[in-house]
Amino acid sequence: MNMKKALTVFSSLLLTASLAACGGSQDTSKQSNSTTSNKEEVMNIKLGHVTNDQSAIHKGSIKFKELVEEKSDGKMIVEVIPGGQLGSEKDLIESTQIGTIQITIPSAAVLSNFVPKASVLTLPYVINGKDEREKYKTFVELAKTAAYKEIGTQAETVNLVAFPEAVWWVGDRHLTTAENPVKKPEDMKGLKVRTPDAKAHTEPFRIMDANVTPMNIAEVYMSLKTGTIEAQENSINQIYTNKFYEVQKYVNLTGHMTQNELPIVSKQWFDSLNDEQKKIITDAMYESGEYMSELQLTANEEELEILKENGMEVVEVDIEAFKKATADTYKSFEDQVGKDYYEKIIAAQE
């Protein structure tokens, strides 16, 4: 009898230990799930763009990162990936559409390949003003109009969310050349000029009989150096930060396009956010746009002088002749943007 009792007690002890072990395992699992849940509260956001880390666009992106992380108390973390590391502007827009990244900051011209109405903003001499600061003020007011907001409405049809009132100013784009200055439209004939890969960039130059080569900006410096292309067009800031003054002699102040970046995010991702998170993203996009725009305006003024110091010659062009030569460019976009949309944008500035 004593042996049986001993065995019974021993079995009971084993059962108790086993149950305790199971209970401990369950507690550990709960603790692990709790830790995972806490980690999931931090949202990681990727923002990719194509400009270098000295550009105003990159500095604006860093400001956006700081604002989002501050406003969210560190629960939303933004990783900024510059310099086209994730691909061209077109690649980045496609990645944003499918949600591989959440945010990109493309030019209106390249975005117009996906959102056709955006191309109207890039048409020659479409923005009113005698200089960049006047044009910037015009653009800020234009961004508040119903006509401008049609761009954002169209963006949603291709799985993108735009922020119409978030103005990321780049400024007037000018032509640089290596061998000869360009003073009038006739000087463009046969010129091998690089533009971004978008009809809004290529069409005005084709109208003026240039030999247009669309190209990623990361390839432009070497192509200019080797003579594959003779010229390129860009903002003063991009001309300076990409050191095109090393391989180009003339800055021809054509001002043929006024460039504004249009920040976009993945619609699927944005729709998944709660109202507070949406407000954080929207407010930060607006505030960082103001910050970036002032940096860009100042940089364009200061860096033109630096380009001169680095040996570039600044060429004043016949602006009225260029306006006349490119006046019908908008007609090439009517099928895409709608017959009267160009006129609506013009009227919205009056």
N, C-alpha and C positions, 0 to 999 in steps of 0.2 A: 504493500500500500504506500509506503513512504517513497519508493522509487517512482510510482505513478504520479504521486503528488509533485515530486520534484520535476518530473517531465512536464507536467501541466503548467507549473510555475515558469519553467524555462521557455515553454511555447508562448505563454502569455507575454513574457518579456520580449521575445523576438517579434511578436505581432505589434506590440506597442512601439518598438524601435522602428519597425517598418512603416507604421502609420505616421510616426513623427517625421521620418525621412521624407515621406510623400508630402506631408504638410509643409516641410522646409522647402521642398522643390517648388510647391505652388507659390509660396511667398516670394521665392527668388524670381519666379516667372513674372509675378505681379510687379516686382521692383524693376525688372528689366523692361517690361512694357511701359512702366511709368517713365523710365529714363528715355526710352525711344520717343514717347509722346512729347517729352520736353524738348528733345532735339528737333522734332518735326515742327515745333512752333517757330523755328527760324527759317525764313524763306530766302532761298538763294536765287538771285536774279542776274542774268547775263546781259550786258549791254556791249554790243560790238559796233565799231565804226572803222572807217578806212584811213582817217588822217593820222599824222604822226603825233607823238606825245608832247610836242611843243605847240601844237595848234590850239586855237581858241575853242574849237569843237571838243578836243580832248579835255581841256581845262573845264569847259562847261559840263562835260560828262562826269568829271570828278566832283564838281560842285553838286550835281544831281545825286551822285552816290552819297555824299556827305549829308545832304538834306534828307534823303529817304531814310538813311540809317539813324539820323537824329530824331526825325519825326516819328519813327516806328519804335524808338527805344531799343534799337539793335535787333529787332525781330525780322527786319527785312535787310538783307545784305546784298549789295550790288557789286558785281565783278565787272570792271571796265576793261575791255579787250580792244586796244587800238591798232592802228597801222595795217588794217586789212589782214590780220592774222587768221581770221575766220572766213576770208574770201572777199570778193569784190562787193560793191554796194548792192548789185543785183542778187548776189549770193546771200547777203545778209538779210535782204528783204524776204527772200524765199525762206530762209531759216526762221525768220520771225513769223511768217505765215503758218508754218507747220509747228512752231513752238520749240524748235531746237534751241533758240535763244529767245529771250522775252522782249528785248528792246533793241532798236537800231536808230541811227540818226542820219538818214540819207538826204541827198539833195532832192529838191523838188523835181529836177529834170529826170533823175534816174527813177524816182518813185513814180513818175508819170508813165513808165512802162507797165505799171500795175494799176495805177489810179490816174486815168487819162486827164481828168480835169486839172491835176496838178501842173500839167505842162503849160497852162496859160500863164502861170507865174514866172515862167522862164523865157517868155517871148521877148524879143528885142525891145528895149526901152518901154516896157509896159508899166513900170512903176514911176510915178511922178516925183520930181525933185531935181534941184540943180546940183546937189552933191549928195554924198552918202548919208549924212546925218538927216538931211531933209527926206530922203527916200526911206530911211528907217522909220521916221515918224509917220510917214504915209502908210508904210506897211503895217505898223502897229495898229493904226486905225482901221485899215482894210481888213485885218485879221478878225475884227469884231463884227463884220458885216455878214448878212445872210448869204450873200453871193459867195464869199470866201468859204463859209462853212459847208457849202455843197461838196467841197473836197473831202472833208471828214465823213460826210454821209456816204460818199462813193467808196471811201476806203473800207468801210465796214462790210461792203459786199464782197470783198476779197480777203476777209478774215484779218483785217488790220484795224487798229484804233489809232486815229490821229488826234492831235491836240491843237485845234485851229488857232487859239489865242497864244500858244507858246511859240513866240517868234525867236528863232535861232538865226541871227543875222550873219551872213558871210560877206555880203556886199557886192559891189560891181566886179565883174570879171573882165579882165583885159588880156590882150594878145601879146605874147612875147615872141621875138624873132632873133635869129642868130646872125643873119647876113645883112638884111636890108630893113629899114624902117617901113612901117605901113601907115600911110597918112590918109588914104582914101580907099573906097571899096575896090577899085580897079587893081590896087596893089595886092589883093588877095588871090588873084587868078593863078592857079597852079601851085599855090603854096602848100607844102606838106605839113598839115597842122593836126595835132592831137586834140581830141575832145573826149569827155566821158562817153560811155556807150549808151547814149540816149538820143532819140530823134530831136528833142528840144535843144540839144547842144549841136548836133551835126547839121540840122536843116539850114540855119542862117548862113553857115559857111559854105554849104553846097550851093545855096542861092547866089553867093558871091563867087562861085566857080573855084573854090579852094579844093585841094586834094585832101580829103578828110580821112583820118585814121583814128577810130575809137580805140581807147587803150586804158587799162587800169593805171591809176596814178603811180603805183609802185614801180611801174616799168618806164615811166616817162624820162627820168633823169638820164638813164643809160641810153635810151633811144635818141635823145637830143645829143648826147655826147658822141655817139657813133654816126650821127647823121641820118639815121633811119627816118626821123622826122626833123623838120626845120623849125617848127614853131609849136606853141601850145597856148591854151587860154586858161586863166585861173584868177582867183582873187590875189590881191597884193600879198596877203598873209601866206597863202599857199606858195606863191612864187618865192617868197623869202625863206619860209621854213623848209622847203624842199631844195633850197640852194640852187635854184635854176639860174641865178645870176652867174654861176660858174660856167654855164654852157649856153647862155643866151646874152645878147648884147643890148637889145632894145625892149623897153616896156612901152607898148603902144596903147594909149589910154582910150581904148574903144568903148569901154563900159557897155558892151553889147548885151549883157545879161546882168540882172540884179538877182543874186542868189540868196535864198533863204533855205536852211535845212528844215525838214519837216519830221520831227520825232514821231515814230510809230511803235506800237507794241502789238503783241499777239492778241487778237480779239478773244480767242478761246481762253488764254491765260487771264486777260483783264476781266473777262466775265466771271471768272472763278473767284475773284477777290471780293471781300466784303466792302461795304460802303466806306469805312474808315481807310482801308488800304487803297481804294481807288482815289480817294481824296489826297492821300499822301503822295501818290504817283503824279496826279494831275497838278497839284500845287508845286511840287518839286520841279516838274518839267517847265512850268511857267517861270518860277523864280530863277532856275539855272539858265533859262533862255535869256532873261534880262541880264544876268551876270555875264554870260558868254557874249552877248551882243555888244555890250559896252567894251569888253576886252577886244573884240574884233574891230569895232569902229576905231578905237585908239590905235590898235596895231596897224591897221591899214594906213593910217596917217603917218605914224612913226616909221613904219618899215619901208614905205616908198622912199623916204630920205636915206634909209640904210642901203637900199638897192642902188641909189645914186652913188653912195660912198664906196660901194663894191664894184663900181665901174659901169653900171647899166645907164643907158641914155633914155630919158623919159621923152616920149614923142606925143605931142598934142595932135589929135586927129580931127578930121572934118566930121564932127558928130552928126550934123544935119544930113550930110551925104550918106552916112551909114544908116541913119534912120530911114531915109528914103529908099535905100537899096534893100532894106530888110522889112519894109512896111507891110508886105503881103505874106510874111511868114505865117501869120495866124491862120491863113486859109488852108495850109497843109494840115492843120489840127482840128478843123471844124467837124469832121466826121467823128473824131474821138471825143471832143469836149462838148459838142452841141453847137449849133450854128450861132447862137446869140451869146454864148458864155463869155467870150472875149469882150464883147461890148458891155456885159454886165459888170465885169471886173473894172473896166475903164470907168464906167458910170459910178461905181461904188467909191471911187477916189475923188469925186467932185463934191 
